[in-house]
Amino acid sequence: MQSGWRVGALFGIPLYIDTSWFLILLLMTFLYGSDLLGQGAPTGLAWGAGFGMALLLFVSVLLHELGHSLVARAQGIQVNSITLFLFGGIAAIDKESKTPEQAFQVAIAGPAVSIGLFIVLTLVNQLVALPPLAALMVGAIAQINLVLALFNLIPGLPLDGGQVLKAAVWKATGSRIQGVRWAARVGQTLGWIAIGLGILAYLFAQRLDLLWISLIGWFAVRNAGAYNRMSDLQDALAHLKAADASVREFKVIDAHLSLREFADLHLLHEGQSPIYFAASEGRYRGLVSIEDLRSVERSDWDHQTLLDIAHPLLNVPHVREETPLTEVIANLEESELNRITVLTPADAVAGTIDRGDIVRALANKLNFPVSEAIIKRIKEEGAYPPGLQLAAIAKAAD
């Protein structure tokens, strides 16, 4: 679910403002306004100009993110939103670029926009006779865009320079996952260095504003770690097939049983109804749906058999044993299914898969223990745990 307030859209891309954005807006207004007051500007004008500068800063950030978004969309990638928050902005892009060259194009687009704004605003300041305060504001915003571009080109995730480094390693190794891991490690290293420098600078100068360096470093460490975890999940998913997650939590029953016999022998004596497949003469005849049974008049239960209501296996949602698990996840989400049937090459039932089975298979692959109580809850709720957005992760790796 998208957090924050929606304030409009640009080129059809929803624009959101996170709660933390208001904090940095107030801080920037105070810093710019105080600076203008110190230069002798009238109080009202100083605070108004400070507020305007803070807004222009975020317009610059917005245009930076829009650069990423429009290039991604030109590659056929859906952009779900742009969000402004404490540390700037972020474009929620639906999936990864397909090639390292395309990934580089998306990554470099933001800094290219910022550098373009720096050049245009600098030329405007030099060629147009602006009032002193306006010239000061235009010059400051020009410098901010240059700093924004150069800062984002630092080669570590989550910054744009980290995305450029990821694309370079991807191109060199042929592995996008390796690109992410290298760029994330560099990002974490640079983040820890920034944390250390910020703390040292504060201890020597006793200025609270220097701790901002440490805060940015913490943001880098936290987000680079998230990229690392994301790459681990995507790598694990890339090596898993449907057969790795399928379970045999179903019953095979005689297709010639009457509906009455089926209800008496199975439904009345079993607590939670398992999945039923009808078979006869050594062949699977189809999936038996309890809903279909209920739709038949009870007076007909003695005359109709399971064969009459069974859905042929090739007509029910299914995947093959060799189907990539990412495709299984996509099928479950797109068709809003609780589970899906897994078939062998001979069209026999190999098993079934639900979201709990997927989480169990992924946990086993990563050697990460997950209790059966959690798996059971996922199965009952038909939803992945909060924070484990496997549908989005699988789609991004697609």
Residue pairs with C-beta under 8 A, 6 or more apart in sequence:
2 14
2 16
2 80
2 81
2 83
2 92
3 16
3 18
3 83
4 16
4 17
4 18
4 19
4 21
4 83
4 85
5 16
5 17
6 14
6 15
6 16
7 15
7 16
7 17
8 14
8 15
9 15
10 62
10 66
10 82
11 66
11 69
11 70
11 73
13 66
13 69
13 73
13 79
13 81
13 82
13 91
14 80
14 81
14 82
15 62
15 81
15 82
15 83
15 84
16 81
16 82
16 83
16 84
17 83
17 84
17 85
18 83
18 84
18 85
18 86
20 85
20 86
21 58
21 84
21 85
21 86
23 86
24 54
24 86
25 54
25 55
25 58
28 50
28 53
28 54
28 57
29 47
29 50
29 51
29 53
29 54
30 50
31 50
32 49
32 50
32 51
32 53
32 54
32 140
33 46
33 47
33 49
33 50
33 51
34 46
34 50
35 50
36 45
36 46
36 49
36 50
36 133
37 43
37 46
41 49
41 133
45 133
49 133
49 137
52 137
53 137
53 140
53 141
56 137
56 141
57 141
57 144
58 84
58 89
60 114
60 117
60 141
60 144
60 145
60 148
61 84
61 88
61 89
61 148
62 82
62 84
62 89
63 113
63 114
63 117
64 88
64 89
64 110
64 111
64 113
64 114
64 148
64 152
65 82
65 89
65 90
65 91
65 110
66 82
66 91
66 113
67 109
67 110
67 112
67 113
67 114
68 91
68 93
68 106
68 107
68 109
68 110
68 160
69 79
69 82
69 91
69 93
70 109
71 105
71 106
71 109
72 79
72 91
72 93
72 97
72 106
73 79
75 97
75 98
75 102
75 105
75 106
77 93
77 94
77 95
77 97
77 106
78 93
78 94
78 95
79 91
79 92
79 93
79 94
80 92
80 93
80 94
81 91
81 92
82 89
82 90
82 91
82 92
83 89
83 90
83 92
87 216
87 219
88 148
93 106
94 395
94 396
95 395
95 396
95 397
95 398
96 103
96 176
96 396
96 397
97 103
97 105
97 106
100 167
100 168
100 170
100 171
100 176
100 179
101 167
101 171
103 163
103 166
103 167
103 170
103 176
103 179
104 163
104 164
104 167
104 168
106 163
107 160
107 161
107 163
107 164
107 166
107 167
108 160
108 164
110 152
110 160
111 148
111 149
111 150
111 152
111 153
111 160
112 149
114 145
114 146
114 148
114 149
114 152
115 145
115 146
115 149
117 141
117 142
117 145
118 142
118 143
118 145
118 146
118 149
121 138
121 139
121 141
121 142
121 145
122 139
122 142
124 130
124 138
125 135
125 138
125 139
125 142
130 138
151 159
152 159
152 160
152 161
153 159
153 160
153 161
153 164
154 161
154 162
154 190
155 161
155 162
155 164
155 165
155 183
155 186
156 162
156 165
156 183
156 184
156 186
156 187
156 188
156 189
156 190
156 191
156 220
156 224
157 163
157 165
157 166
157 180
157 183
157 184
157 186
157 187
157 223
157 224
157 227
158 187
158 220
158 223
158 224
158 226
158 227
159 187
159 220
162 183
162 184
162 186
162 187
162 224
163 183
165 179
165 182
165 183
165 186
166 176
166 179
166 180
166 182
166 183
167 179
168 179
169 175
169 178
169 179
169 182
169 183
170 176
170 178
170 179
173 179
177 231
177 234
177 235
177 238
180 227
180 228
180 230
180 231
181 228
181 231
183 224
183 227
184 224
184 225
184 227
184 228
184 231
185 224
185 228
187 220
187 221
187 223
187 224
187 227
188 220
188 221
188 224
188 225
188 228
190 217
190 220
191 217
191 218
191 219
191 220
191 221
191 222
191 224
192 217
192 221
193 217
194 213
194 214
194 216
194 217
194 220
195 213
195 214
195 217
195 218
195 221
196 214
196 217
197 213
197 214
197 217
198 210
198 211
198 212
198 213
198 214
198 215
198 216
198 217
199 211
199 214
201 207
201 210
201 213
202 208
202 210
202 211
202 214
230 393
230 396
232 366
233 362
233 366
233 390
233 393
234 393
234 396
234 397
236 362
236 365
236 366
237 324
237 325
237 326
237 329
237 362
237 390
237 393
237 394
237 397
238 324
238 326
238 397
239 365
240 324
240 325
240 361
240 362
240 365
241 321
241 322
241 323
241 324
241 325
242 319
242 320
242 321
242 322
242 323
242 324
242 325
242 328
242 342
242 353
243 321
243 322
243 342
243 350
243 351
244 325
244 361
244 365
245 325
245 328
245 353
245 357
245 358
245 360
245 361
246 321
246 342
246 350
246 351
246 352
246 353
246 357
247 351
247 352
247 353
247 357
248 351
248 352
249 274
249 275
249 351
249 352
250 274
250 275
250 276
250 277
250 349
250 351
250 352
251 266
251 274
251 275
251 276
251 277
252 276
252 277
252 278
252 279
252 284
252 349
253 262
253 266
253 276
253 277
253 278
253 279
253 288
253 306
254 278
254 279
254 280
254 306
255 278
255 279
255 280
255 285
255 286
255 305
255 306
255 307
255 310
256 280
256 305
256 306
256 307
257 265
257 305
257 306
258 301
258 302
258 303
258 304
258 305
259 293
259 296
259 300
259 301
259 302
259 304
259 305
259 306
259 308
259 309
260 301
260 302
262 288
262 293
262 306
263 293
263 301
266 276
267 273
267 290
273 290
275 287
275 339
275 352
276 287
276 288
276 290
277 284
277 285
277 286
277 287
277 288
277 310
277 313
277 349
278 284
278 285
278 286
278 287
278 288
278 306
278 307
278 310
279 285
280 307
284 313
284 347
284 348
284 349
285 306
285 307
285 310
285 312
286 307
286 310
286 311
286 312
286 313
286 315
286 316
287 310
287 311
287 313
287 316
287 341
288 306
288 309
288 310
288 311
289 309
289 311
292 309
292 311
293 309
296 304
296 309
313 341
313 343
313 347
313 349
314 347
316 341
317 331
317 335
317 337
317 340
317 341
318 340
318 341
318 342
318 343
319 327
319 328
319 331
319 340
319 341
319 342
319 343
319 353
320 342
320 343
320 344
320 345
321 342
321 343
321 344
321 345
321 350
323 342
325 358
325 361
325 362
325 394
326 394
326 395
326 397
326 398
328 340
328 353
328 358
329 358
329 390
329 391
329 394
330 391
330 394
330 395
330 398
331 337
331 340
332 338
332 339
332 340
332 353
332 354
332 355
333 391
338 354
338 382
339 352
339 353
339 354
340 352
340 353
340 354
341 349
341 352
342 349
342 350
342 351
342 352
342 353
343 349
343 350
344 350
354 378
354 379
354 382
355 378
355 379
355 382
355 383
355 384
355 390
356 375
356 376
356 377
356 378
356 379
357 375
357 379
358 390
359 370
359 374
359 375
359 378
359 384
359 385
359 388
359 390
360 370
360 375
362 390
363 369
363 370
374 385
378 384
378 385
384 390
384 391
